[in-house]
């Protein structure tokens, strides 16, 4: 793979963005990938770039912070550079100015772009006394990341921040830590004797700039037996030296000198409230040093309060002082917290993190041609399934609405003759097993083959409301869209009323976009399906429905997931759809369960009898000519609730309770 990395800052200025780019270069080189770095030219450096080509562009220093440089490169120049390199993906490291132009160049060449969110520039605008600019900055950040093929954010807090700005296509991608460089064995009695003889060392490492709030550490003055040590440099250093007269300022440290200093701390403290991640926190944990950090932003994912450190209330400097004093005065607690700290980062190596990054690159490469095709059809790009965090909601009553796909037609796996399972039945089992409650899970399936949107609205929806569920799935529209005069926009508008009715009743809705097999004959309907899916994305955003956007999962079109009748899913396809729905609903370990399920069912579909023409095509044509459908006279297979117990056993119920 060929990867072009555009970085807003680069060597010789060392910060979190530069450090992560260097680690990514090392990993990509080790895996045999070719790389190009496009970044500001800021001076000479001797660091190993692991074979990467470089295009260092003329830049100007930021007046208030000369170490930060801004590139004003034209998109045409970047387009020419990228065209010559021919990358498979463009990696935008903390994009803002250069990153925006890089996006324009990637779009011109139709190259997927992965934007890595690393700097909370909105908070920085406020910290630097420009609150009036923060709204403008926020709009720019929103536009930039919505335009990227995929956005990677390092923490739960940054994911929520970007979601609040309307950014879609979010994935969580943290930072690795060098556990060989940073470790408890680096602790140096000689360093401690030189810097703070006989004292408990409370240390900070990071850039000395207003947004880091290092001045808050004045609250630690006078804690008995302690010495504050500040490692780092930046524009705020002169003021901080005046505000913290008893502190030791070491200046910037790197490499083994930084590792020695960190391991020699007794307590690491980090007061910044605008951290998207907090790499130095992770390095302190790797060094076996307990951490006291503010309870907001990136530290929330790194520090386990009362296990390997403390999170104090943001802005509460008395709480900060109390937490530091607690650890400074208790050797045993520091040792216990330190051991837990080291253990917490054992699996966060840069190799593991960068392997995950390459997977995100592959995901973006898959999505870019889909996006381009949908734009040509007048539709919006598909929404990636959300990254599930925590347990799913404790749903206890689930009702499925739809047509033959939700009824389960052609999924005869381990079923008596003439009966079908289907993705919704499988999803109900997964939701039942994910519950902690002792009460059984209740499930109804009102779907009937050949049904259209109007049937769902006038037949299935009233029955669903009478069942008083807390979750309803809706997969409908395919039978309408293959009609002669189908209008996908009007069709979606009608369905929207039904979704709004369910949401107004306090019911969660899983809205699934219809899909097509990857067959030449299906292409004549592709634009209708794309526009309809685009409208469903709008409806999900407007109503708060949970969207399973199958345009973002092109594997659903693979022919080995489709039955021999060429219009329904086989058992393998129903399993695929069920587990993707489970992921969208936050079922833990859905992907791993899907792999296990697939291994147990190599091919359990019975062979069909007869030819496709006589078995499927001609009966369909005959029904159409007579104005009939395959669902005429059929009732839903689960018109009332069935109970699914803790072991997956299903019992029919005769009434709603």
C-alpha positions in Angstrom: 0.0 0.0 0.0 1.1 3.6 -0.7 0.3 6.1 2.0 0.6 9.8 1.8 0.7 11.5 5.3 -0.1 15.2 5.6 0.9 16.6 8.9 0.1 20.1 10.2 3.3 20.0 12.3 6.5 18.1 11.9 10.2 17.9 12.8 12.2 19.4 14.3 9.3 20.5 16.5 8.3 17.5 18.6 4.8 17.1 19.8 2.0 14.5 19.9 1.2 14.9 16.2 4.9 14.5 15.1 5.5 11.6 17.5 2.5 9.6 16.2 3.5 10.3 12.6 7.0 8.9 13.3 5.6 5.8 14.9 3.2 5.2 12.0 6.1 5.6 9.5 8.1 3.0 11.4 5.3 0.5 11.4 4.2 1.0 7.8 7.9 0.6 6.7 8.2 -2.6 8.7 5.1 -4.0 6.9 6.4 -3.1 3.5 4.2 -0.1 2.7 5.6 2.9 0.9 5.1 6.4 2.5 5.3 10.0 1.6 5.2 12.8 4.2 3.9 16.3 3.2 4.5 18.8 6.1 5.8 22.3 6.9 9.5 23.0 6.5 10.7 24.3 9.8 14.4 23.5 10.0 17.0 20.7 9.8 16.5 17.4 11.6 18.3 14.0 11.7 15.5 11.7 12.8 15.0 8.4 11.0 12.0 8.6 8.7 12.1 4.9 7.9 12.5 5.3 4.2 9.6 7.8 3.7 9.8 10.3 0.9 9.3 13.9 2.0 7.8 17.0 0.5 8.4 19.8 3.0 6.6 23.0 2.1 7.3 26.6 2.9 5.6 27.7 6.1 5.3 30.7 8.4 5.4 30.6 12.2 2.3 31.3 14.3 3.0 34.7 15.9 2.0 33.6 19.4 3.7 30.3 19.2 6.7 30.2 16.8 7.2 26.5 17.1 3.9 25.9 15.4 4.1 26.6 11.7 1.3 27.1 9.1 1.5 26.0 5.4 -0.5 27.9 2.9 -0.2 25.4 0.0 -2.5 25.6 -3.0 -4.7 22.5 -3.6 -3.3 22.4 -7.1 0.3 22.0 -5.8 -0.8 19.2 -3.4 -2.8 17.5 -6.2 0.4 17.4 -8.4 2.4 15.9 -5.5 -0.2 13.3 -4.9 -0.7 12.5 -8.5 3.0 11.8 -8.9 3.1 9.6 -5.8 -0.1 7.7 -6.6 -1.2 6.9 -3.0 -3.8 4.4 -2.1 -4.9 6.5 0.9 -4.2 9.9 2.3 -3.6 10.1 6.1 -4.4 13.6 7.5 -2.6 14.1 10.8 -4.5 16.6 12.9 -5.8 18.4 9.8 -6.7 22.1 9.8 -5.1 24.3 7.2 -2.8 22.0 5.2 -5.3 19.2 5.9 -8.2 21.1 4.2 -6.1 21.7 1.1 -5.1 18.0 1.2 -8.7 17.0 1.3 -9.4 19.1 -1.8 -6.5 17.4 -3.6 -7.6 13.9 -2.5 -11.1 14.6 -3.8 -9.8 15.8 -7.1 -8.0 12.5 -7.5 -10.7 10.4 -5.9 -8.4 9.1 -3.2 -9.8 8.0 0.2 -8.8 10.3 3.0 -8.5 9.3 6.7 -8.5 12.3 9.0 -7.0 11.7 12.4 -8.4 14.1 15.1 -5.6 14.9 17.5 -5.9 18.6 18.5 -8.9 20.3 20.1 -8.4 23.6 18.2 -11.8 24.9 19.3 -10.7 24.8 22.9 -7.3 26.2 21.9 -9.0 29.2 20.4 -10.7 29.9 23.7 -7.5 29.4 25.7 -5.6 31.8 23.5 -8.2 34.6 24.2 -10.2 34.3 20.9 -13.6 33.0 22.1 -15.3 34.9 19.2 -13.3 32.7 16.8 -14.3 29.3 18.4 -17.6 29.1 16.6 -15.9 29.7 13.3 -13.2 27.2 14.1 -15.9 24.7 15.1 -17.6 25.0 11.8 -14.4 24.5 9.9 -13.6 21.4 11.9 -17.1 20.0 11.2 -16.8 20.7 7.5 -13.4 19.2 7.2 -14.1 15.9 9.1 -17.5 15.4 7.3 -15.7 15.7 4.0 -13.1 13.0 5.0 -13.8 9.4 4.0 -13.2 8.3 7.6 -12.4 10.2 10.8 -10.4 8.6 13.6 -10.7 10.0 17.1 -8.5 9.0 20.1 -11.0 8.9 23.0 -14.6 8.6 23.9 -14.8 12.3 24.8 -13.4 13.3 21.4 -15.9 11.0 19.6 -18.7 12.7 21.5 -17.4 16.1 20.7 -17.2 15.4 16.9 -20.7 13.8 17.0 -21.9 17.0 18.5 -20.4 18.9 15.6 -22.3 16.6 13.1 -19.4 14.6 12.0 -20.2 11.1 10.8 -18.0 8.1 9.8 -16.2 8.1 13.2 -13.9 5.4 14.5 -12.0 5.3 17.7 -8.2 5.0 17.2 -6.1 5.5 20.3 -2.3 5.9 20.6 0.3 3.4 21.3 3.0 3.5 23.9 6.6 2.4 23.7 6.7 0.0 26.6 10.3 -0.8 25.9 11.4 2.8 26.3 9.0 3.7 29.1 9.1 1.4 32.1 9.7 1.3 35.9 13.2 0.0 35.4 14.2 3.4 34.1 13.8 4.9 37.6 17.0 6.6 38.7 18.1 7.4 42.2 20.9 9.6 40.8 18.4 11.7 38.8 16.2 12.1 41.9 19.1 13.1 44.1 20.1 15.7 41.6 16.7 17.2 41.0 14.8 16.7 44.3 17.0 15.1 47.0 15.0 13.4 49.7 11.7 14.6 48.4 8.6 13.1 46.8 8.6 14.1 43.1 5.4 15.4 41.6 6.0 15.8 37.9 4.4 17.2 34.8 5.5 16.5 31.2 4.2 18.4 28.2 4.1 21.6 26.2 4.2 24.8 28.2 1.3 26.7 26.6 -1.9 28.2 28.0 -4.2 25.3 26.9 -2.2 22.9 29.1 -3.2 24.9 32.2 0.1 24.2 33.9 -0.4 27.3 36.0 -3.1 25.3 37.9 -0.2 23.4 39.5 0.4 26.4 41.8 -2.4 24.8 43.9 0.2 22.1 44.9 2.5 24.6 46.6 3.4 23.7 50.2 2.4 20.0 50.2 4.8 18.6 52.7 7.9 16.8 51.5 7.1 17.3 47.8 8.9 19.0 44.9 7.2 19.9 41.6 9.2 19.1 38.5 8.1 20.5 35.1 9.4 18.8 32.0 8.9 20.6 28.7 9.1 24.0 27.0 6.9 26.5 25.2 5.8 30.1 25.0 4.3 30.0 28.6 7.5 29.0 30.3 8.6 32.5 31.5 5.3 33.2 33.1 5.1 29.7 34.6 8.6 30.1 36.2 7.4 33.2 37.9 4.1 31.6 39.0 5.8 28.4 40.2 9.0 29.7 41.9 9.6 26.5 43.9 9.3 24.2 40.9 12.2 22.7 38.9 12.1 23.3 35.2 14.1 20.9 33.2 13.3 22.2 29.7 12.5 19.8 26.8 13.5 16.2 27.3 13.3 13.3 24.8 14.4 9.7 24.3 16.1 8.0 27.2 16.3 11.3 29.2 12.5 11.6 29.1 12.0 8.0 30.0 14.4 8.4 33.0 12.6 11.5 34.3 9.1 10.0 34.0 10.1 6.8 35.8 11.7 8.8 38.5 8.5 10.7 39.4 6.4 9.5 42.3 3.2 11.1 41.1 2.4 12.3 37.6 0.0 15.2 37.3 -1.8 16.5 34.2 -4.2 19.5 34.6 -5.2 20.2 30.9 -8.9 20.1 30.2 -8.7 20.1 26.4 -6.8 16.9 25.8 -8.2 14.7 23.0 -6.0 11.8 24.4 -3.1 12.5 26.7 0.0 10.6 25.4 2.2 11.7 28.3 -0.4 10.2 30.7 0.0 6.9 28.9 3.8 7.1 29.1 3.6 7.8 32.8 1.4 4.8 33.3 3.8 2.7 31.3 6.6 4.0 33.6 4.7 2.6 36.6 3.8 6.1 38.0 0.3 6.8 39.4 -1.5 9.7 37.6 -3.6 12.6 38.8 -5.5 14.1 35.9 -8.6 16.2 35.3 -11.8 14.2 34.9 -12.6 15.4 31.4 -11.6 14.5 27.8 -8.9 12.0 27.0 -7.9 11.1 30.5 -11.3 9.5 31.2 -10.2 6.6 28.9 -6.7 6.3 30.4 -6.9 6.8 34.1 -8.9 4.3 36.3 -9.7 6.4 39.3 -8.8 4.7 42.6 -7.0 1.9 40.6 -4.0 3.5 38.9 -4.6 7.2 39.8 -7.2 9.8 40.5 -9.4 11.9 38.3 -10.3 15.2 40.0 -13.2 17.5 39.3 -12.4 19.8 36.4 -11.6 23.3 37.6 -11.6 22.2 41.3 -8.0 23.0 42.4 -8.7 22.0 46.0 -9.7 18.6 44.7 -6.5 18.5 42.6 -4.4 19.3 45.7 -6.2 16.7 47.8 -5.6 13.9 45.3 -1.9 14.7 44.9 -1.5 15.0 48.7 -3.2 11.6 49.1 -0.7 9.8 46.9 2.3 11.8 48.0 1.7 10.8 51.6 1.1 7.1 51.1 4.0 5.0 49.8 2.0 1.8 49.8 -0.8 3.3 47.7 1.7 4.7 45.2 3.3 1.3 44.8 -0.1 -0.4 44.3 -1.3 2.2 41.9 2.0 2.1 40.0 1.8 -1.6 39.5 -1.8 -1.3 38.2 -0.7 1.6 35.9 2.0 -0.5 34.2 -0.4 -3.4 33.7 -3.0 -1.2 32.2 -0.9 -0.4 29.1 0.6 -3.8 28.5 -1.4 -4.4 25.3 -1.3 -0.8 24.0 1.8 -1.2 21.9 2.4 0.9 18.8 2.5 -2.2 16.6 -1.0 -3.2 17.7 -2.3 0.3 17.3 -0.8 0.7 13.8 -2.2 -2.7 12.7 -5.6 -1.3 13.5 -4.7 1.8 11.5 -4.0 -0.2 8.4 -7.5 -1.8 8.8 -9.0 1.7 8.9 -7.1 2.5 5.7 -8.6 -0.6 4.0 -12.1 0.4 5.2 -11.6 3.9 3.7 -10.4 2.4 0.4 -13.6 0.3 0.3 -15.8 3.2 1.0 -14.4 5.8 -1.4 -15.7 4.2 -4.6 -19.1 3.6 -3.0 -19.3 7.3 -2.0 -18.4 8.4 -5.5 -21.0 6.2 -7.1 -23.7 7.4 -4.7 -22.9 11.0 -5.4 -23.3 10.3 -9.1 -26.7 8.9 -8.4 -27.8 12.0 -6.4 -27.6 10.3 -3.0 -25.6 11.0 0.2 -22.8 8.8 1.3 -23.5 5.8 3.5 -23.2 6.0 7.3 -20.8 3.6 9.0 -22.2 1.5 11.8 -21.5 3.3 15.1 -18.7 2.1 17.3 -20.5 0.4 20.1 -19.4 1.4 23.6 -20.6 -0.5 26.7 -23.7 -2.7 27.0 -26.7 -2.5 24.7 -29.9 -1.0 26.1 -31.9 -3.4 28.2 -34.5 -4.0 25.6 -37.1 -6.7 26.6 -39.7 -6.5 23.9 -38.6 -6.6 20.2 -41.0 -6.5 17.2 -39.7 -6.9 13.6 -41.6 -5.3 10.7 -41.0 -5.9 7.0 -41.3 -8.3 4.0 -39.8 -11.6 3.0 -36.3 -10.7 4.1 -37.4 -10.1 7.7 -39.8 -13.1 7.5 -36.7 -15.1 6.8 -37.5 -16.7 3.5 -34.8 -19.1 2.2 -33.2 -19.3 5.7 -34.2 -22.9 6.4 -31.1 -23.7 8.5 -32.0 -26.3 11.1 -35.7 -25.6 10.7 -38.6 -28.1 10.0 -39.8 -28.2 6.4 -41.7 -25.1 5.4 -40.4 -23.0 8.3 -37.8 -20.2 8.2 -35.6 -18.4 10.7 -34.2 -15.2 9.2 -32.0 -12.4 10.5 -34.6 -10.9 12.8 -35.1 -14.2 14.6 -31.3 -14.5 15.0 -31.0 -10.9 16.2 -33.7 -11.6 18.9 -31.6 -14.5 20.2 -28.5 -12.3 20.4 -30.4 -9.5 22.2 -31.9 -12.1 24.6 -28.5 -13.4 25.5 -27.1 -9.9 26.0 -29.6 -9.1 28.8 -28.7 -9.4 32.5 -32.3 -9.4 33.6 -34.0 -12.6 34.7 -37.2 -11.9 32.9 -37.5 -13.6 29.5 -37.0 -11.6 26.3 -40.1 -11.2 24.2 -40.1 -11.2 20.4 -42.7 -10.9 17.7 -42.2 -10.9 13.9 -45.0 -9.3 11.9 -43.2 -9.4 8.5 -44.9 -11.1 5.6 -43.4 -11.8 2.1 -44.2 -9.4 -0.8 -45.3 -6.6 1.6 -44.7 -2.9 0.7 -44.3 0.3 2.7 -48.1 0.8 2.7 -48.7 -2.6 4.3 -46.2 -1.9 7.0 -47.8 1.4 7.8 -51.5 0.2 7.7 -51.2 -3.4 8.8 -48.0 -4.1 10.8 -47.5 -0.7 12.5 -50.8 -0.7 14.4 -50.2 -4.2 15.6 -46.7 -3.3 16.7 -48.0 -0.4 18.7 -50.5 -2.6 20.4 -47.7 -4.9 21.5 -46.0 -2.0 23.3 -42.4 -3.0 22.4 -39.3 -1.0 23.4 -37.5 -1.9 20.1 -38.8 -2.2 16.6 -36.8 -3.1 13.4 -38.0 -1.8 10.0 -36.6 -3.2 6.7 -39.0 -2.3 3.9 -39.1 -0.8 0.5 -37.4 -3.2 -1.9 -40.7 -4.4 -3.3 -41.8 -0.8 -4.0 -38.5 0.2 -5.5 -38.6 -2.5 -8.2 -42.0 -1.3 -9.4 -42.4 0.5 -12.7 -43.2 4.0 -11.3 -41.4 3.9 -8.0 -40.6 7.3 -6.4 -38.0 6.7 -3.7 -38.4 10.2 -2.1 -42.2 10.0 -1.8 -41.8 6.4 -0.6 -39.4 7.4 2.2 -41.6 10.4 3.2 -44.5 8.0 3.8 -42.3 5.7 5.9 -41.0 8.7 7.8 -44.5 9.2 9.3 -44.4 5.6 10.6 -41.0 6.0 12.1 -42.0 9.2 13.8 -45.0 7.5 15.3 -42.9 4.8 16.8 -40.4 7.3 18.2 -43.2 9.5 19.6 -44.4 6.4 21.5 -40.9 6.1 23.1 -39.9 3.1 21.0 -36.3 2.7 19.8 -36.2 1.9 16.0 -33.6 0.0 14.1 -34.0 1.3 10.5 -32.3 -0.9 7.9 -31.6 0.3 4.3 -32.8 -2.1 1.5 -30.0 -3.6 -0.6 -29.4 -5.4 -3.9 -27.3 -8.4 -4.9 -24.2 -7.7 -7.0 -25.8 -8.8 -10.2 -25.9 -7.0 -13.6 -29.7 -7.2 -13.7 -29.9 -5.4 -10.4 -28.1 -2.3 -11.7 -31.2 -0.9 -13.3 -32.6 -0.3 -9.8 -29.4 0.9 -8.2 -30.2 4.7 -8.4 -33.6 4.2 -6.8 -32.1 2.2 -3.9 -29.4 4.7 -3.5 -31.8 7.7 -3.3 -34.1 5.8 -0.9 -31.2 4.9 1.4 -30.1 8.6 1.3 -33.6 9.5 2.5 -33.5 6.9 5.2 -30.2 8.5 6.5 -32.0 11.8 6.7 -35.0 10.2 8.5 -32.7 8.4 11.0 -30.9 11.7 11.9 -34.2 13.5 12.2 -36.0 11.0 14.3 -33.2 9.5 16.4 -33.6 6.1 14.9 -30.6 3.7 14.9 -29.5 3.2 11.3 -28.0 0.1 9.8 -26.7 1.5 6.6 -25.9 -1.5 4.3 -24.5 0.7 1.6 -21.5 1.0 3.9 -21.3 -2.8 4.1 -20.9 -3.9 0.4 -20.3 -7.5 1.4 -24.1 -7.8 1.6 -24.1 -7.9 -2.2 -21.8 -10.9 -2.4 -23.6 -13.6 -4.3 -22.6 -16.3 -1.9 -24.9 -14.6 0.6 -27.9 -14.9 -1.7 -30.2 -17.8 -2.3 -30.7 -19.6 -5.6 -33.9 -17.7 -6.3 -31.6 -14.6 -6.7 -33.8 -12.3 -4.7 -33.5 -13.5 -1.1 -30.7 -14.2 1.3 -29.5 -17.7 2.1 -28.8 -18.7 5.7 -25.3 -17.3 5.5 -26.7 -13.9 4.4 -29.2 -13.8 7.2 -26.4 -14.6 9.7 -24.4 -11.7 8.2 -27.3 -9.3 8.5 -28.2 -10.4 12.0 -24.7 -9.8 13.4 -24.3 -6.4 11.6 -27.6 -5.4 13.2 -26.3 -6.6 16.6 -23.2 -4.5 16.2 -25.4 -1.4 15.4 -27.4 -2.1 18.6 -24.3 -2.5 20.8 -24.4 -6.2 21.5 -21.0 -7.1 23.0 -18.5 -9.1 21.0 -21.0 -9.4 18.0 -18.1 -9.7 15.5 -16.4 -12.5 17.4 -19.7 -14.3 17.8 -20.3 -14.0 14.0 -17.0 -15.7 13.3 -17.8 -18.5 15.7 -21.3 -18.9 14.2 -19.9 -19.0 10.7 -17.5 -21.8 11.7 -20.3 -23.9 13.0 -22.4 -23.5 9.8 -20.2 -24.2 6.8 -23.1 -24.6 4.5 -26.4 -25.7 6.0 -28.8 -24.6 3.2 -30.8 -27.4 1.6 -30.4 -27.8 -2.1 -33.4 -26.4 -4.0 -35.5 -28.6 -6.2 -36.0 -27.8 -9.9 -34.6 -25.1 -12.1 -34.6 -21.4 -11.3 -36.9 -20.6 -14.3 -39.6 -23.0 -13.4 -39.2 -22.8 -9.6 -38.9 -19.0 -9.1 -39.2 -16.8 -12.2 -42.3 -18.1 -13.9 -44.4 -18.3 -10.8 -43.5 -14.7 -10.0 -44.5 -13.5 -13.4 -47.8 -15.4 -13.2 -48.6 -13.9 -9.9 -47.8 -10.4 -11.2 -50.0 -10.9 -14.3 -52.9 -11.9 -12.0 -52.3 -9.0 -9.6 -51.4 -11.3 -6.8 -48.3 -11.7 -4.5 -46.7 -14.6 -2.7 -47.9 -13.2 0.6 -51.6 -13.2 -0.2 -53.5 -14.9 2.6 -50.4 -15.4 4.8 -50.2 -14.3 8.4 -47.1 -13.3 10.4 -45.2 -16.2 11.8 -45.0 -14.6 15.3 -48.1 -12.3 15.5 -47.8 -12.3 19.3 -44.9 -12.3 21.6 -42.7 -15.4 21.9 -40.5 -15.7 25.0 -36.8 -16.3 24.6 -35.3 -17.6 27.9 -31.8 -17.4 29.1 -30.7 -20.5 27.1 -32.4 -19.3 23.9 -35.5 -21.5 24.3 -38.5 -20.0 22.6 -42.0 -20.3 24.0 -45.2 -18.9 22.3 -47.4 -16.6 24.4 -51.1 -16.4 23.9 -51.5 -12.8 24.9 -49.6 -9.6 25.6 -48.8 -8.9 29.2 
